[in-house]
Amino acid sequence: MNKQPTATDLDKILGRSDELDSALVELFKAVKYKTFDSNKKISASYAACKVEREHSRGVRILFANGLATSAICLMRPQYEAVTRAV
């Protein structure tokens, strides 16, 4: 049988998601955004990645505050931002 997730499970997931976000921040710092100013496709992809990261932070904050319905609703635009970035 599948066990129901607990608050501790959610805390672990949110913590690992924060770690991933921190790693992405470091990756973005390593990329010299100004280098890509002349390439519109890369600039658009970079901008979509920034939007996706903002949405992902929002999802984590909403889940952490018990607002699961709103968090799940925000996952669609997050997915769309990732799709645009790719």
DSSP file (Angstrom, degrees, kcal/mol; ACC not computed):
  #  RESIDUE AA STRUCTURE BP1 BP2  ACC     N-H-->O    O-->H-N    N-H-->O    O-->H-N    TCO  KAPPA ALPHA  PHI   PSI    X-CA   Y-CA   Z-CA
    1    1 A M              0   0    0      0, 0.0     2,-0.4     0, 0.0     0, 0.0   0.000 360.0 360.0 360.0 147.3    0.0    0.0    0.0
    2    2 A N        -     0   0    0      1,-0.0     2,-0.2     0, 0.0     0, 0.0  -0.689 360.0-137.1 -82.7 132.3    1.1    3.6   -0.6
    3    3 A K        -     0   0    0     -2,-0.4     3,-0.1     1,-0.1    -1,-0.0  -0.620  22.7-107.6 -87.6 151.3    1.5    5.6    2.5
    4    4 A Q        -     0   0    0     -2,-0.2    -1,-0.1     1,-0.1     2,-0.0  -0.556  39.4-106.3 -74.7 138.2    0.2    9.2    2.6
    5    5 A P        -     0   0    0      0, 0.0     2,-0.2     0, 0.0    -1,-0.1  -0.351  37.0-146.2 -63.8 146.4    3.0   11.9    2.5
    6    6 A T     >  -     0   0    0      1,-0.1     4,-2.1    -3,-0.1     5,-0.2  -0.561  28.4-101.5-106.7 173.3    3.6   13.6    5.8
    7    7 A A  H  > S+     0   0    0      1,-0.2     4,-2.5     2,-0.2     5,-0.1   0.856 124.9  55.6 -61.4 -34.6    4.6   17.1    6.6
    8    8 A T  H  > S+     0   0    0      2,-0.2     4,-2.2     1,-0.2    -1,-0.2   0.901 105.5  51.0 -65.4 -40.7    8.1   15.8    7.2
    9    9 A D  H  > S+     0   0    0      2,-0.2     4,-2.4     1,-0.2    -2,-0.2   0.920 110.8  48.8 -61.2 -43.7    8.1   14.4    3.6
   10   10 A L  H  X S+     0   0    0     -4,-2.1     4,-3.0     1,-0.2     5,-0.2   0.908 108.9  52.9 -63.3 -42.1    7.0   17.8    2.3
   11   11 A D  H  X S+     0   0    0     -4,-2.5     4,-2.3     1,-0.2    -1,-0.2   0.902 110.0  48.7 -59.7 -41.2    9.7   19.5    4.2
   12   12 A K  H  X S+     0   0    0     -4,-2.2     4,-2.5     2,-0.2    -2,-0.2   0.926 112.5  47.4 -64.3 -44.8   12.3   17.2    2.7
   13   13 A I  H  X S+     0   0    0     -4,-2.4     4,-2.3     1,-0.2    -2,-0.2   0.923 113.4  47.7 -63.1 -44.8   11.0   17.7   -0.8
   14   14 A L  H  X S+     0   0    0     -4,-3.0     4,-2.2     1,-0.2    -1,-0.2   0.888 111.2  51.8 -65.1 -37.7   10.9   21.5   -0.3
   15   15 A G  H  X S+     0   0    0     -4,-2.3     4,-1.9    -5,-0.2    -2,-0.2   0.917 111.0  46.5 -63.6 -44.0   14.5   21.5    1.1
   16   16 A R  H  X S+     0   0    0     -4,-2.5     4,-2.2     1,-0.2    -2,-0.2   0.865 110.6  53.5 -67.5 -35.0   15.8   19.5   -1.8
   17   17 A S  H  X S+     0   0    0     -4,-2.3     4,-2.4     2,-0.2    -1,-0.2   0.888 107.1  51.7 -65.4 -38.4   14.0   21.8   -4.2
   18   18 A D  H  X S+     0   0    0     -4,-2.2     4,-2.4     2,-0.2    -2,-0.2   0.890 108.2  52.2 -63.1 -39.1   15.7   24.8   -2.5
   19   19 A E  H  X S+     0   0    0     -4,-1.9     4,-2.1     2,-0.2    -2,-0.2   0.912 109.5  48.8 -63.0 -42.2   19.0   23.1   -3.0
   20   20 A L  H  X S+     0   0    0     -4,-2.2     4,-2.3     2,-0.2    -2,-0.2   0.915 110.1  51.7 -62.6 -42.8   18.3   22.6   -6.7
   21   21 A D  H  X S+     0   0    0     -4,-2.4     4,-2.3     1,-0.2    -2,-0.2   0.910 108.4  51.3 -61.1 -42.3   17.3   26.3   -6.9
   22   22 A S  H  X S+     0   0    0     -4,-2.4     4,-2.0     1,-0.2    -1,-0.2   0.900 109.3  50.6 -62.1 -40.5   20.6   27.3   -5.3
   23   23 A A  H  X S+     0   0    0     -4,-2.1     4,-2.0     1,-0.2    -1,-0.2   0.890 109.8  50.6 -64.1 -38.9   22.5   25.2   -7.8
   24   24 A L  H  X S+     0   0    0     -4,-2.3     4,-2.8     2,-0.2    -2,-0.2   0.883 106.1  55.4 -66.3 -37.7   20.7   26.8  -10.6
   25   25 A V  H  X S+     0   0    0     -4,-2.3     4,-2.1     1,-0.2    -1,-0.2   0.930 108.9  47.8 -59.1 -45.0   21.5   30.3   -9.3
   26   26 A E  H  X S+     0   0    0     -4,-2.0     4,-1.6     1,-0.2    -1,-0.2   0.885 110.9  51.5 -64.0 -38.1   25.1   29.4   -9.3
   27   27 A L  H  X S+     0   0    0     -4,-2.0     4,-1.1     1,-0.2    -2,-0.2   0.923 109.8  48.7 -63.6 -44.3   24.8   28.1  -12.9
   28   28 A F  H  < S+     0   0    0     -4,-2.8     3,-0.3     1,-0.2     5,-0.2   0.851 107.8  55.2 -65.6 -33.5   23.1   31.3  -14.0
   29   29 A K  H  < S+     0   0    0     -4,-2.1    -1,-0.2     1,-0.2    -2,-0.2   0.864 104.8  54.6 -64.6 -34.4   25.9   33.3  -12.4
   30   30 A A  H  < S+     0   0    0     -4,-1.6     2,-0.5    -5,-0.2    -1,-0.2   0.769  94.0  82.0 -71.0 -25.3   28.4   31.4  -14.4
   31   31 A V  S  < S-     0   0    0     -4,-1.1     2,-1.4    -3,-0.3     3,-0.1  -0.682  80.6-136.3 -84.1 128.3   26.7   32.3  -17.6
   32   32 A K    >>  -     0   0    0     -2,-0.5     3,-1.4     1,-0.2     4,-0.5  -0.693  19.5-171.2 -85.9  94.3   27.6   35.7  -18.9
   33   33 A Y  G >4 S+     0   0    0     -2,-1.4     3,-1.7     1,-0.3    -1,-0.2   0.865  81.8  60.4 -55.6 -40.4   24.2   36.9  -20.0
   34   34 A K  G >4 S+     0   0    0      1,-0.3     3,-1.4     2,-0.2    -1,-0.3   0.787  93.1  67.2 -61.1 -26.4   25.7   40.0  -21.7
   35   35 A T  G <4 S+     0   0    0     -3,-1.4     3,-0.4     1,-0.3    -1,-0.3   0.800 101.5  48.2 -62.0 -28.4   27.6   37.7  -24.0
   36   36 A F  G X< S+     0   0    0     -3,-1.7     3,-1.5    -4,-0.5     7,-0.4   0.311  74.8 108.7 -99.0   8.8   24.3   36.6  -25.5
   37   37 A D  T <  S+     0   0    0     -3,-1.4    -1,-0.2     1,-0.3    -2,-0.1   0.841  80.2  51.4 -54.8 -35.0   22.7   40.0  -26.1
   38   38 A S  T 3  S+     0   0    0     -3,-0.4     2,-0.8    -4,-0.2    -1,-0.3   0.661  97.1  74.9 -80.0 -14.4   23.2   39.7  -29.9
   39   39 A N    <>  -     0   0    0     -3,-1.5     4,-2.3     1,-0.2     5,-0.2  -0.845  62.2-171.0-101.9 103.9   21.5   36.3  -30.0
   40   40 A K  H  > S+     0   0    0     -2,-0.8     4,-2.3     1,-0.2     5,-0.2   0.839  83.1  54.3 -64.8 -35.0   17.8   36.8  -29.6
   41   41 A K  H  > S+     0   0    0      2,-0.2     4,-2.2     1,-0.2    -1,-0.2   0.927 111.4  43.9 -66.2 -43.9   16.9   33.1  -29.2
   42   42 A I  H  > S+     0   0    0      2,-0.2     4,-2.6     1,-0.2    -2,-0.2   0.895 113.1  52.2 -68.7 -38.4   19.4   32.6  -26.3
   43   43 A S  H  X S+     0   0    0     -4,-2.3     4,-2.2    -7,-0.4    -2,-0.2   0.907 111.0  47.5 -62.3 -41.5   18.2   35.9  -24.7
   44   44 A A  H  X S+     0   0    0     -4,-2.3     4,-2.3     2,-0.2    -2,-0.2   0.895 112.2  49.8 -66.8 -40.0   14.6   34.7  -24.9
   45   45 A S  H  X S+     0   0    0     -4,-2.2     4,-2.1     2,-0.2    -2,-0.2   0.912 110.4  50.1 -63.9 -43.1   15.5   31.3  -23.5
   46   46 A Y  H  X S+     0   0    0     -4,-2.6     4,-1.9     1,-0.2    -2,-0.2   0.914 110.8  49.6 -61.3 -43.6   17.5   32.9  -20.6
   47   47 A A  H  X S+     0   0    0     -4,-2.2     4,-2.0     1,-0.2    -1,-0.2   0.901 109.5  51.2 -63.7 -41.1   14.5   35.1  -19.8
   48   48 A A  H  X S+     0   0    0     -4,-2.3     4,-2.5     1,-0.2    -1,-0.2   0.868 107.6  53.8 -64.7 -35.8   12.1   32.2  -19.8
   49   49 A C  H  X S+     0   0    0     -4,-2.1     4,-2.4     2,-0.2    -1,-0.2   0.900 107.3  50.8 -63.5 -40.3   14.4   30.3  -17.4
   50   50 A K  H  X S+     0   0    0     -4,-1.9     4,-1.9     2,-0.2    -2,-0.2   0.902 110.6  48.8 -64.6 -39.8   14.3   33.3  -15.1
   51   51 A V  H  X S+     0   0    0     -4,-2.0     4,-2.4     2,-0.2    -2,-0.2   0.917 110.3  51.8 -64.2 -42.9   10.5   33.3  -15.2
   52   52 A E  H  X S+     0   0    0     -4,-2.5     4,-2.7     1,-0.2    -2,-0.2   0.912 108.5  50.6 -60.7 -43.2   10.4   29.5  -14.5
   53   53 A R  H  X S+     0   0    0     -4,-2.4     4,-2.1     1,-0.2    -1,-0.2   0.885 109.2  51.3 -63.4 -38.4   12.7   29.9  -11.5
   54   54 A E  H  X S+     0   0    0     -4,-1.9     4,-2.1     2,-0.2    -1,-0.2   0.925 111.1  47.8 -63.8 -43.5   10.4   32.6  -10.1
   55   55 A H  H  X S+     0   0    0     -4,-2.4     4,-2.6     1,-0.2    -2,-0.2   0.907 109.3  53.7 -62.6 -41.3    7.4   30.3  -10.6
   56   56 A S  H  X S+     0   0    0     -4,-2.7     4,-2.2     1,-0.2    -1,-0.2   0.893 108.1  49.7 -64.2 -37.5    9.2   27.4   -8.9
   57   57 A R  H  X S+     0   0    0     -4,-2.1     4,-2.5     2,-0.2    -1,-0.2   0.919 110.4  51.0 -63.9 -42.1    9.9   29.6   -5.9
   58   58 A G  H  X S+     0   0    0     -4,-2.1     4,-2.6     1,-0.2    -2,-0.2   0.904 108.2  52.0 -60.9 -42.3    6.3   30.6   -5.8
   59   59 A V  H  X S+     0   0    0     -4,-2.6     4,-2.6     1,-0.2     5,-0.2   0.930 111.1  47.2 -60.4 -46.2    5.2   26.9   -5.9
   60   60 A R  H  X S+     0   0    0     -4,-2.2     4,-2.6     1,-0.2    -2,-0.2   0.912 112.5  49.1 -63.6 -42.6    7.5   26.1   -3.0
   61   61 A I  H  X S+     0   0    0     -4,-2.5     4,-1.3     2,-0.2    -1,-0.2   0.923 112.2  48.4 -63.2 -43.7    6.3   29.0   -0.9
   62   62 A L  H  <>S+     0   0    0     -4,-2.6     5,-3.0     2,-0.2     3,-0.4   0.932 113.4  46.4 -63.7 -45.9    2.6   28.2   -1.6
   63   63 A F  H ><5S+     0   0    0     -4,-2.6     3,-1.9     1,-0.2    -2,-0.2   0.924 109.8  54.5 -61.0 -43.4    3.1   24.5   -0.6
   64   64 A A  H 3<5S+     0   0    0     -4,-2.6    -1,-0.2     1,-0.3    -2,-0.2   0.779 109.4  48.7 -62.6 -25.8    5.1   25.4    2.5
   65   65 A N  T 3<5S-     0   0    0     -4,-1.3    -1,-0.3    -3,-0.4    -2,-0.2   0.206 121.7-104.2-100.6  15.1    2.2   27.6    3.6
   66   66 A G  T < 5S+     0   0    0     -3,-1.9     2,-0.7     1,-0.1     3,-0.2   0.687  82.6 128.0  76.7  18.7   -0.5   25.0    3.0
   67   67 A L     >< +     0   0    0     -5,-3.0     4,-2.1     1,-0.2     5,-0.1  -0.504  20.2 153.8-105.9  63.2   -1.8   26.5   -0.2
   68   68 A A  H  >  +     0   0    0     -2,-0.7     4,-2.8     1,-0.2     5,-0.2   0.859  66.9  55.3 -63.0 -39.9   -1.6   23.3   -2.3
   69   69 A T  H  > S+     0   0    0     -3,-0.2     4,-2.0     1,-0.2    -1,-0.2   0.935 111.7  43.6 -61.5 -45.9   -4.4   24.3   -4.8
   70   70 A S  H  > S+     0   0    0      2,-0.2     4,-1.7     1,-0.2    -1,-0.2   0.884 112.9  53.4 -65.9 -37.9   -2.7   27.6   -5.7
   71   71 A A  H  X S+     0   0    0     -4,-2.1     4,-0.7     1,-0.2    -2,-0.2   0.930 109.5  47.6 -62.0 -45.4    0.7   25.9   -5.9
   72   72 A I  H >X S+     0   0    0     -4,-2.8     3,-0.8     1,-0.2     4,-0.6   0.882 108.9  54.6 -64.9 -37.9   -0.6   23.3   -8.3
   73   73 A C  H >< S+     0   0    0     -4,-2.0     3,-0.7     1,-0.2    -1,-0.2   0.850 105.4  53.6 -63.4 -33.4   -2.3   26.0  -10.4
   74   74 A L  H 3X S+     0   0    0     -4,-1.7     4,-1.5     1,-0.2    -1,-0.2   0.652  91.7  75.3 -76.4 -14.9    1.1   27.8  -10.7
   75   75 A M  H <X S+     0   0    0     -3,-0.8     4,-2.6    -4,-0.7    -1,-0.2   0.821  87.3  60.8 -67.9 -29.6    2.8   24.6  -12.0
   76   76 A R  H <X S+     0   0    0     -3,-0.7     4,-2.4    -4,-0.6    -1,-0.2   0.966 107.2  42.0 -64.0 -52.9    1.1   25.0  -15.4
   77   77 A P  H  > S+     0   0    0      0, 0.0     4,-2.0     0, 0.0    -1,-0.2   0.833 113.1  56.0 -64.3 -27.7    2.8   28.4  -16.2
   78   78 A Q  H  X S+     0   0    0     -4,-1.5     4,-2.1     2,-0.2    -2,-0.2   0.948 108.3  46.9 -64.7 -46.9    6.0   27.0  -14.7
   79   79 A Y  H  X S+     0   0    0     -4,-2.6     4,-2.5     1,-0.2    -1,-0.2   0.904 111.2  52.0 -59.1 -42.9    5.8   24.1  -17.2
   80   80 A E  H  X S+     0   0    0     -4,-2.4     4,-2.3     1,-0.2    -1,-0.2   0.871 107.6  51.9 -64.2 -36.5    5.1   26.6  -20.1
   81   81 A A  H  X S+     0   0    0     -4,-2.0     4,-2.3     2,-0.2    -1,-0.2   0.901 110.1  48.8 -66.3 -40.4    8.1   28.7  -19.1
   82   82 A V  H  X S+     0   0    0     -4,-2.1     4,-2.2     2,-0.2    -2,-0.2   0.926 110.6  51.3 -63.0 -43.6   10.3   25.6  -19.2
   83   83 A T  H  < S+     0   0    0     -4,-2.5    -2,-0.2     1,-0.2    -1,-0.2   0.912 111.1  47.5 -60.6 -43.2    8.9   24.6  -22.6
   84   84 A R  H  < S+     0   0    0     -4,-2.3    -1,-0.2     1,-0.2    -2,-0.2   0.890 109.6  53.9 -64.9 -38.7    9.6   28.1  -23.9
   85   85 A A  H  <        0   0    0     -4,-2.3    -2,-0.2     1,-0.3    -1,-0.2   0.890 360.0 360.0 -63.1 -39.2   13.1   28.1  -22.5
   86   86 A V     <        0   0    0     -4,-2.2    -1,-0.3    -5,-0.1    -2,-0.2   0.504 360.0 360.0 -70.3 360.0   13.9   24.8  -24.3
